[in-house]
Amino acid sequence: MAVATACSVLADSAAAFAETYDRVHERLGGDPDLLLLYHTTEHDGAALRAATGALPPGVRVMGSTTCFGLLSEEGTFIGAHVLGLLGLRTPGISAGAGLAAKGADPAAAARRALLAALDEADRPGETPDLVLLSSTAGDEEAVLAGIASVVGPAVPVWGGTAGGPRLDGASCGDDLGRVFGRVAVRGADATDAVALAAVFAPTPIARSFHNGCVPTAFSGAITATDAPRVIRSIDGEQAADVYSRWIESHTGAPVEGGAFDLMPLGREIGRIGAYPMYALTHVAARRGDGALAVMTDVAEGEEVRLMIGAWESIAARPARAVEAAIGLQAPDADRIDGAMIALCAGLLPRIAPEIEMVQHSVRTAMGGYPFLGAFTFGEQGSLAGERSVHGNLMISTVVFGERR
């Protein structure tokens, strides 16, 4: 599979797209079968809709906004106006993309988008090898359920929630505190929507869903919730009190609000051998009424565990995620050809001073092959053989290879 990337920091959106598409076209030796587009929110949506709509008919397009910028094998691209493309081209690939407004039923929107993508791929009723997902913040679990209702839970989903203009979301949000970036397909984009691509690939695809935190000995069952993302109590006690006690018992000191990203809650999503693997849930706030506001859906009866991270492990996490995906692919692939990486934007305050080192370590793990890394407001992925889930502070990676 031929994979090529290109990034631009031009402020003119039409010029930035033209510059990057020309480079991708040259590196692939022709038009891509599937084009993934990521850009900061300052770019002109109308110009990009026109640019993707004018592409040759066989080019499928899917993408979203990214927070902060992008990483690629060519460097770090940070600033107000960043745009990047990743193109896939290989004989025998089939791909289609779909977009739907979430409205009052995000699961139904995901079904509509996926059915449209299967139709565009000319593979209606078939099961794709991979679903590439970009949706706006909130309702990610319902979106994943909608995808699974069409193709089943075993089809892997790689995804990243569309990044907004900045981490606090003050310039783009709603009364529920959700932050809306934009998601896109060919000739169209939207906020509060789902965009996805269904991919039928003749070459190996591997993925990893990774966190850099260590589980502690402190865990408990959720015994009451106020909403899908509000934990009222753990083991019958106020959730905020339990969370604070766990932290103080583990560290010997209270946690400051800014350190919540280093002390998320873990939910077991599967095992590799005897070792449990966790998706992370970011604690957004300890509320005054004793509840915890979190950034994933949770349910009564679900066990959560205090997880601990450090900035060193966070900075090394993207490269480890890539290495894990490459290791899973090794039995089936002669070589790797490229990768797409969703990196949680919530990690940026920790890794921004080391962003060049992060890019270098990923480039080394990729052996110099192309990759594009976007900064997202939530990540979706799975372990081998497990259903796809939504997490925070995660790295979701998909690696494309060439068959032996």
N, C-alpha and C positions, 0 to 999 in steps of 0.2 A: 504494500500500500504506500503510495507516495503521499507524504505529509509536508506541508510548508506553512511557515508563519511569516508575518510581517507586522510591524508596529509603526505608528506615526505620532508625532506630537504637534502636528500642524493644527492651528486653530480653525481653519476653514474646513468644515466637515466634508464637503464634496471633494476637496483636494486631498484630504487625509485618506478618504476611502479610495480614491483613484490611485493614489501613491501606493497604498498597501495592496490593493487588488492586483495592480500591475506586477508587483514583486512576487506575489503568490502565484500568479499565472505563469510568470517566467520560471519560477523554481519548480513548478509542477509539470511544466511542458504543455500546458493547456488549461482549460477551465476546470475548476474543481467540481466534483460530483456533489459535495457537501461543503458549505462554507459556514464557519462559526465566527460570529461578529461580537466583539466586546468593546465597550467604550464608556468613558466617563459621562456623567449626566449633563455636563456643559455642552456637549455636542448637539448639533441641530438635528432633531428627529426628522423634520420634513426633508432635509437634504439627504439623510441616510435612507429614508423610505424611497425617495426618488432613485437613489443610486442602486439599491438592491433590486428595485422593481425593473431597472433597465438592464439587468444582467441577462445573459443568454438563458433561454427557457429551461435548460437542463440543470442549472445550478440551484440546488436547494439551500435555503438560508435559515439559520436559527441563531439567536443570540440574546444578549441582555446588557444592561449597564453594569459597570464595575466601580467599586469604591477605590479611590486613591490612584489607581493606575493598573499596569500590567507587568508581568515578568515574561521574558522569552529567552531562548538560547542566545539572543543577541544582546541582552542586557536588561536593565530596569528602566521602565518608562513611567515616570511619576509626574503628575501635574494636573492642571485643570482640563486640558484637552489631550486626552490619550485615546487612541483607537488601535485595535489590533484584530487581525484575522488569522484563522487557522483553516487551511483548506485540505480536504481529503480527495484523492483521485486514485482509482484502481479499477481494472476491468472486473465486471461482475457485481459491483456494489449497487445496492438499491437503497435509496433514502428518500424520505419525505418529511415535511415539517407542517405543523399546525399551530394555530393560535386561537385562544378563546378567552373572553372576559369571564372572570370568576363569578361575579354577581353574588347571589345568595346561595349558590350551590357549587363550591369549588370542585367537588368530585365529579359532578356532571360536566363542568367545564373541561377538566382533564380528559374525560372520555371523549368529548367532542374534538378536542385538539388532537388526540391520538388517532381517532378514526379518520380525521382529515389528513393526518400524516401518513397513515397506511394507504389511503386512497392516492395521495400524491406519489407515493413510492410504487404505485400499481401493485400493491400486495394486500388488498383488503382481506380480512379474516385470517391472515397469517401472523406468526409470532416472530417479532424481530429479535436480532441478537443483542441489541442494546437500545435503550431509550435515553437520549440526551435531554435533560430537563432544565429549563429556566423559568422560574415563576417569581412573582413579587411576594413580599414578605407577608407572613400570616397564612394559615390554612395549609401548610406544606403536607401535613399528614393526610388531610382529606384529598389533596392532589395525588399523592402516592396511592391512596386507596382507589381513586378513580382510574389510574393507570392499571393497577392490578386487576380491576374488575373487567378490563378488556383483554389483557394478555396473560393474566395470572401473576402470582407473586414471585415466580422464579426468574422472570426476565429482569436482568440487572438494570438499574437506573443510576446514571451518573448525573449529578445535578448541583447547582448552586443558586441560592436565592438572589435575585437581582440586587446588586449593591446600590446604595443611595449616594447622595452627594457628599455626605459626611456622617461620621459615626453617631452623633447625637440625634440625627434625623430632624433637626429643628426646622430645616428649610423644606422638608417634604414629608408629610405624614398626615394622619387622621386622628380622630378623637380617641381611638383605641391605642394610640401610640405606635401603630405599625408604620414602617417606612417603605415608601414605594419608589423603586427604581422603574425601569422600563424593560419590557421584553419584546422580542422582535422576530418576525419571519420575513420572507421576501415581500417587499413593498408595503409592510405594515408594522406598526408597533403599538403598544398599549401599556397603561399602568393597571394595577389590580387585575392581572391576567396571567394565563399559563401559556408558555411557548415550549414546544418540544419537537424533537426529531426522532423518527423511528429509523433505525439503521439495520440493514441486512448486509452483512459483510462476509466476503469470501476468505478473509484473513483473520488471524487470531486477535482477540481483544481481551485484555486483562484489566482488572481494576483493584483498587484498594480503598479502604475507608478507615482513616487512621486518626488517633489522638496521641498526644505526647504526655498524657498525665498518668500518674501511678495511683492505683486504688489503695485506699486506706482501710483500716479495720472497722470504720464507722459506717453503718448502714441501717436502714429501717424501711418499713412499709408505709406508703402513703395511705392515710386513713380518712382524709376528707379533702375535697377540692371545692373551690368556689366557681371555677371555670376551667376549661381545658389547660390553661397555662397559669393557674394560681393554685398553689399547694397550701391548704388550710392547716393540715396537721400531719405529723409523722409519728407513728406508733402512739396515736392518741394525744400527743402534746402539740402545742403550737409549733408550726414548722420553723418559724424564724428562731425560736428558742433552741430547738434541736440543732439546727444548722450552726448557730453560734457556738453551742456547746461542743459540737464535733470539732469545729475549727480550733477552739481554745484548747481542747484536750489533745489535739494532734500537734499544734504549733506552740502551745504555751502562751499565746497572746491573742487578743481579739483581732479579727480581720478588718482592715479598712475597706470602704466601699470600692475603691479603685482596684482592689486585689481580687474581686470576685471572679475575674477571668482565670485566675490561677487556682481557684477552688470551686470548680463546677460540681454538679451531681452527675454520676454515671449510671446509665441503664444498660444492663447486660443485653446484648443483641446476638450473641452466639459464642461459640468456643472454637479455638484452634487447639486440638488435642485436649489437654486438661485445663487450658488457660482461658478464663473468661475474657471476652472482648466487650468494650463499652462504647456506646454512643454518649456524647456529653450533652448536658443540659445546662445552659448558662443561667445563673441566678441574676436576674436583672435588678432586683431590689428586695430588701427586707422591709415589708410594709409595716406601717404603724399599728395595724390591727393584728399583727403576729403572723401574717401569711407571707409566703414567698412568691413573688412574681417571677416566672421563668419564661424561657424562649422556645420551648418545645411543648407539645401536648403531653400531658401526663394523666394517669388514671388511678383511681382508688384501687388499692391492692398491689400496685406496682412497687417493686423494691428500688430504692435509690441508694447510692453509695457516695460518700465524700471522696473526691478525686483531688490530687495535688499535682501541680505542675511547677516548672521553673522556666525562666526565660531562655536558659540554654537549651532545654529540651524543645521548647516552642520553636526556636530558631532552626533547630536541626530537623524538625518534624517534616517539612515538605520533602526534603531529600529522602528521608526514611520511607515516606509514603510511596515515592516513585520507586525506590529500590524494592519495596514489598510487591508492587504491581509487576515489575519486571521479573522478579523471582517466581511469581505465580505463572507468568507467561512462558518462562524458559522451556518447559517440556514441549511446547507446541510451536514455538517460533524460532526461525533461523536468526532473526535479528529484530530489534525494535525500530520503528520508523518515526514515532512521534508520540506526544502525549498532550492531554488537556488536564489542567489542575484547577480545582476550586479551593481557594485558601480563605479561611474565615477572616473577614475584615476586623473582627473583634480582637484579633491577634496583633493588629498593626501597632498599637501603642507599645507593645513589647518588642516587636522585631524591626520597627522602622529604622532605628539606628544601625541595625545589622542587615539592612535589606540587600546590600550588595553581596554580603557573605551568603545570604539565603539563596540569591540567584546563582551564585557560583557553585554552591553545593548541589543545587538541583541540576545545573548544567553538567556537572561532573557525573552525577548519578545517571543522567541521560546519555552520557558518552558523546555529548555534542549534538545529538539528534534534536530535531525541532520540538519545542513545547511552548504552550501558552498558558500562563497562570493568571486567573482573574480573582479579585478580592470580593467575596460574597457575604451576604447577611444571613447565612444559614447554608448547610451542606446536606446533600442527600447521597446515599450510597449503601453498600451492603457488603457483607462477607460472602465468600463462595457458598452457594447453596442456601443462603438465607434471604428473607424478604428485604427489600430496600426500606430504609428508615431515614428520618430527618434528625439532624443533630446540630449542635453549635460548637464553635471552637475546634472544628474538624478540618481535615484535609481529604478531599475526595479526588481520586486520580483514575484516569482511564488511559491505558497505553495501547497503541496500535502497533501491530507487528506484521512480519512477512512470514508466511508459512514455510516450514521446512520442505 
